[in-house]
């Protein structure tokens, strides 16, 4: 399966919407997009995981490295996800304590 990445931007807020699987094969393209977003001035990044059916440790690693990078610019990454199988992975790894996770983009934008 592939990963489709769409990005929209409004001022310093970037929404990165993902569709597909985030795994060892697709994680590098997500990493590159997050780097481009931060380097392009996005300090508030919303990652929409509603279209993601699977994420593995390499995908989680990309999100963590993206968070580190954006925090260097006093920014943040917030996640949008309601899929139980994806949320379970964040709970098991403890990353639900690292990333704020919201049910909708509208909720995530209010920060």
N, C-alpha and C positions, 0 to 999 in steps of 0.2 A: 504494500500500500504506500502511496505517496502522501506528502504533506503539502497542502495548499496554504500559503501565507498571504493574507491581505492586510494592508496597513492603511490607516487613516490618521490624520493629524489635525489637531486644532490647537494652535499656540504651542505650549510645551507639553500637551497631552497627546500621546500616541496610543491608538488602539491597534493591537496586533491580534487578528482573528485567525485561528488555526482550524483546519479541517483535515482529518486523516489521522495518521499515526505519528507520534513523536518517538522515534527509536534511534538506534545507533546509526542508521542510514540517513535519517532525515534531520537529526539534531544539528549537524553542522550548518545547514541552511537557516535554521532558526537562530542559531548563535550569531551568524553573520547579520541577520536582520536586526537582532537586538543591539549588536554593536553599532550598526549604522544608525539606528534610532537614537541611541545615547550620544554618539558622536555628532549627530545632526541636531542636538539640542533638546531632545525629549528628556524631561526629568520626571515625568509621571507617565508610566507605561502601564496600560491595562492589557493583560493577555487573556483573550477570550478562548476558553477551552471547551466551549459548548459543542463544537464540531469534532472534538478529539475522541476517538474510540479507544486509544491505547497510548500509554506513556511509560517508558522504561527509565532506568537509572540514568542513562545518558541524557535523556530529555530533562529529567529533574536537575541534573548537573548543569545543563545549559541555563535553566531558569535561575539557579543559585548563582552562577557566574555572572549572569545578566544583572541580578540584584546587587551583587558586589560592585559591579561597574557603575551602575546608576547611582548607588549610594555615595560613591566618590564625588558625584556631582550634586549631592544633597537631594537625590531623587528617590523614587520608590517604584516598586512593581506590585500591582494588585491583580489578582486572578478572578476570573468569572467562570464558575463551574457549578453545575447542579447534578452532574452525572455521578451516581454513587460509586461506580467502579474506579473512577478517577479520584474522587474525594477520599476513598479508602486508602489509596496509595499515599496521598499527602498525610493522612492521619497516621498510618503505619510508620512512615519515615520521620514523623514529627515536623514535617514542613508546613503543616497547617498552623503551626505556631510562628513560623518565619514569614509566610505570605498571608496577607489578609485575603480571604476568599469570599466572594459575593455571589448572590444568585442572579443578578442582572447587571448589565453594563451601566444602567442608570444609577444603581446603588454604588457601584465602584467609582463612578465619576465624581461623587460627592465627597471629595477629600481635598 
